[in-house]
Amino acid sequence: MSIEIEGIDDFIAKLDNAVKKIPKKRNEFVKKSAENLIRYTKDLTPVDTGNLKNNWQRTRPYMGSIKVYNNTEYAAHMEYGHRVKNRSGEWVKDENGKIKFVKGAYMLHQGVEELRDNFEEDAKIIMDDIFK
């Protein structure tokens, strides 16, 4: 007695094809996600000279990983906030004697949150393409 399953060869061929496509598609997906993150983040970045806004960059995708960064000297201060010094280097204090603090813009954080909303839908599109 033997069991014969029809279509198993086609199924195995589809799986083999998917395995070959996954690394490339995964990197395409993270690259697209990083580009979207940069676009959202630039829209949220405060502009004085435009230097901060124009310095958002990404690394190349590698094994499904990518980094988005900004090498502008004051990027972290704008993202997370900062204390204020006057021209002579002394801390500026408010009327209560506390050092003044400028709240961060959290432009990168907000960009990540924006991406989260679409992540599952975008991943599904990639998965559907892999298993065509």
Salt bridges, closest charged atoms under 4 A:
GLU28 OE2 - LYS24 NZ 3.92
GLU28 OE1 - LYS25 NZ 3.72
GLU35 OE2 - ARG58 NE 2.39
GLU79 OE2 - HIS109 ND1 2.45
GLU113 OE2 - ARG116 NH1 2.59
ASP122 OD1 - LYS32 NZ 3.93
ASP128 OD2 - LYS124 NZ 3.05
ASP129 OD2 - LYS25 NZ 2.41
ASP129 OD1 - LYS132 NZ 3.49
